[in-house]
């Protein structure tokens, strides 16, 4: 019986529950059941899914979209893996407390909602950066997949920071010449697409970074190219 199961939680001395809770109650519905539920409302205009609780109002498509966008932002802000939306505890939480929401799959999170939010924020950044003065900052790191990335951000004269470009340098030699080529491309991107005037370029004080900044001064004498102060602390 459920009460004899090692996975059941009996009523606590604090009186938080008056009946055993088994793991079965927290399991997500079967995949086939979820598909049937989605098909049932496919012909209903403006409804994203059939609620598991028929007494609750169904979610509109616009409400469902806001929910998915928030999940994308939570994923990025917390550094969660895309697979977290498939976690049984999260699905059980949604079924219990937000039954009107259509579950967001890992595939949709990775291929639609996160790219959509990135593009939305990038467009906002471009609009805010028009006709401003900008400092390009770059720094590199290695991801958990052993790829080496170089991120380029700008700080504008409005004191706002925007990510412009992330370069995958995993297959490239770590040289000043290679870094300099990427910096030139990013400078052109900032001026042509972001409509900002680049006045400075900064990076860490590694050998290839310092040399790359010197190369930039040779090509663009009007630029200021200091070391990154944060890397000196």
matplotlib code that plots the C-alpha trace (Angstrom):
import matplotlib.pyplot as plt

x = [0.0, 1.0, 1.5, 4.1, 6.0, 9.5, 8.6, 5.5, 5.5, 3.2, 1.5, 4.1, 3.8, 3.2, 0.0, 1.0, -0.8, -3.6, -3.0, 0.1, 1.6, 3.1, 5.5, 2.7, 0.9, 3.9, 4.6, 3.9, 1.1, 2.1, 3.4, 0.5, -2.0, -0.3, -0.5, -4.2, -4.8, -3.0, -5.0, -8.3, -7.9, -6.2, -9.4, -10.4, -9.3, -7.2, -6.8, -3.3, -4.3, -7.0, -6.5, -6.0, -8.5, -11.8, -13.0, -10.1, -10.1, -8.1, -5.0, -5.1, -2.3, -0.9, -0.8, 0.9, 3.5, 4.3, 4.7, 7.2, 9.2, 9.5, 10.8, 13.4, 14.5, 14.7, 16.8, 19.3, 19.3, 19.9, 22.2, 19.9, 20.4, 17.7, 16.6, 15.3, 11.9, 11.6, 12.3, 9.5, 9.3, 8.9, 6.2, 4.5, 4.6, 3.0, 0.3, -0.5, -0.2, -0.4, -2.6, -3.7, -0.1, 1.1, 4.4, 7.4, 9.7, 13.4, 13.4, 11.0, 13.0, 16.3, 15.0, 12.3, 11.9, 15.5, 16.5, 13.4, 14.2, 17.9, 16.7, 14.2, 16.8, 19.4, 16.9, 16.2, 20.0, 20.4, 17.7, 19.1, 22.7, 21.9, 24.0, 25.9, 29.7, 30.7, 33.6, 34.2, 35.2, 36.2, 37.2, 37.5, 36.6, 36.3, 32.9, 32.1, 32.1, 35.8, 35.0, 36.8, 34.6, 35.4, 32.5, 32.3, 30.2, 29.8, 29.4, 27.6, 27.7, 24.3, 26.1, 24.3, 26.0, 25.0, 26.3, 27.2, 28.8, 30.2, 33.0, 33.8, 37.6, 38.0, 39.7, 41.9, 45.3, 45.4, 47.3, 47.1, 46.5, 43.5, 42.0, 42.6, 40.7, 37.7, 37.9, 37.9, 34.7, 33.0, 33.9, 32.4, 29.3, 28.8, 29.1, 27.0, 24.3, 24.2, 24.8, 27.2, 30.6, 33.4, 35.9, 37.8, 38.6, 39.7, 40.6, 42.6, 46.3, 47.4, 50.2, 48.0, 45.3, 47.8, 49.4, 46.0, 45.1, 48.3, 47.5, 44.1, 45.8, 47.9, 44.8, 42.6, 44.7, 41.7, 40.9, 41.8, 43.0, 43.5, 43.9, 40.8, 41.0, 39.0, 41.8, 44.4, 42.7]
y = [0.0, 3.7, 4.0, 1.2, 2.6, 4.1, 6.9, 8.0, 11.0, 10.5, 13.4, 15.4, 16.3, 19.9, 18.9, 19.9, 17.0, 14.7, 12.0, 10.3, 11.9, 9.5, 10.1, 9.1, 12.4, 14.5, 12.6, 14.4, 13.1, 10.6, 12.0, 10.5, 12.2, 15.6, 15.2, 14.4, 17.4, 19.7, 18.3, 18.7, 22.5, 22.9, 23.9, 26.4, 30.0, 31.8, 28.9, 27.4, 24.2, 22.4, 23.0, 19.9, 21.5, 22.1, 24.6, 27.0, 29.5, 28.5, 30.5, 32.6, 32.4, 35.8, 34.7, 31.5, 33.5, 35.7, 32.6, 31.1, 34.3, 34.5, 30.9, 31.9, 34.8, 32.7, 30.1, 32.7, 34.7, 31.6, 29.8, 26.8, 24.0, 23.9, 20.5, 22.0, 22.6, 18.8, 18.1, 16.0, 18.3, 21.4, 19.7, 18.6, 22.1, 23.5, 20.9, 21.8, 25.5, 26.7, 24.1, 26.5, 26.7, 24.6, 23.0, 24.5, 21.8, 21.9, 22.0, 25.1, 26.8, 26.4, 26.9, 29.5, 31.3, 32.0, 33.1, 35.3, 37.0, 37.5, 39.2, 41.3, 42.6, 43.1, 45.3, 47.3, 47.7, 48.9, 51.4, 52.7, 52.9, 55.1, 58.3, 57.5, 57.1, 53.5, 51.7, 48.1, 45.6, 42.1, 39.1, 35.4, 32.2, 28.5, 26.9, 23.6, 22.1, 23.1, 25.7, 29.0, 32.1, 35.8, 38.1, 41.7, 44.2, 48.0, 50.6, 53.6, 57.3, 56.6, 54.3, 51.2, 47.9, 45.7, 42.5, 42.9, 39.6, 36.3, 34.8, 31.1, 31.0, 27.3, 26.4, 29.5, 30.2, 32.6, 35.4, 39.2, 39.2, 36.9, 38.9, 42.1, 40.9, 40.1, 43.5, 45.3, 43.3, 44.2, 47.9, 47.9, 46.1, 48.6, 51.6, 50.2, 48.2, 49.8, 53.4, 54.2, 55.9, 53.8, 55.9, 53.3, 49.6, 47.7, 44.2, 42.2, 42.7, 39.4, 39.5, 38.9, 41.3, 44.1, 43.7, 43.5, 46.9, 48.4, 47.1, 48.9, 52.2, 51.8, 51.3, 53.8, 56.5, 58.3, 55.4, 55.1, 51.6, 51.2, 48.0, 46.8, 48.2, 45.3, 42.9, 45.0, 44.7]
z = [0.0, -0.4, 3.4, 3.4, 0.4, 1.2, -1.2, 0.7, 3.1, 6.1, 8.0, 9.9, 13.6, 12.5, 10.9, 7.4, 5.8, 6.9, 4.3, 2.8, -0.3, -2.8, -5.6, -8.1, -7.3, -8.4, -11.6, -14.9, -17.2, -19.8, -23.1, -24.9, -22.5, -23.0, -26.8, -26.6, -24.3, -26.9, -29.8, -27.9, -28.0, -31.3, -33.0, -30.2, -31.2, -28.7, -26.3, -25.8, -24.1, -22.1, -18.4, -16.2, -13.9, -15.8, -13.1, -13.9, -16.8, -19.9, -20.8, -23.9, -26.5, -25.5, -21.8, -22.8, -24.8, -21.8, -19.7, -22.2, -22.5, -18.7, -18.6, -21.2, -19.1, -16.0, -17.8, -18.9, -15.7, -13.5, -15.9, -16.0, -18.6, -21.2, -19.8, -16.6, -18.2, -18.6, -14.9, -13.4, -10.3, -12.4, -14.6, -11.4, -10.0, -13.2, -13.2, -9.6, -9.5, -13.1, -14.8, -17.5, -18.9, -21.8, -20.8, -22.6, -24.0, -24.1, -27.9, -28.0, -25.3, -27.2, -30.7, -30.3, -27.0, -26.0, -29.5, -29.7, -26.4, -27.4, -30.6, -28.8, -26.3, -29.1, -31.0, -27.8, -27.3, -30.9, -30.5, -27.3, -28.6, -31.6, -31.8, -28.6, -27.9, -27.2, -25.6, -26.9, -24.2, -24.9, -22.7, -23.3, -21.4, -21.9, -21.6, -20.0, -23.5, -23.8, -26.5, -26.2, -26.5, -26.8, -25.8, -27.0, -25.2, -25.5, -22.7, -24.2, -23.1, -21.5, -19.1, -20.5, -21.3, -24.3, -25.6, -29.3, -30.3, -29.0, -31.1, -31.0, -31.2, -30.4, -33.7, -33.9, -32.6, -29.7, -31.5, -31.5, -35.3, -35.0, -32.1, -34.0, -37.0, -34.8, -33.1, -36.4, -37.5, -34.2, -34.5, -38.0, -36.6, -33.8, -36.1, -39.0, -37.1, -33.7, -35.1, -32.2, -32.5, -31.1, -29.1, -27.1, -27.0, -23.8, -22.9, -20.4, -20.2, -21.7, -24.2, -27.3, -26.0, -25.4, -28.8, -30.5, -28.9, -30.2, -33.6, -33.3, -32.5, -35.6, -37.8, -35.9, -34.2, -32.8, -30.5, -26.8, -25.8, -22.1, -20.1, -18.4, -14.8, -13.4, -14.5, -12.6, -9.2]

ax = plt.figure().add_subplot(projection="3d")
ax.plot(x, y, z, "-o")
ax.set_aspect("equal")
plt.show()
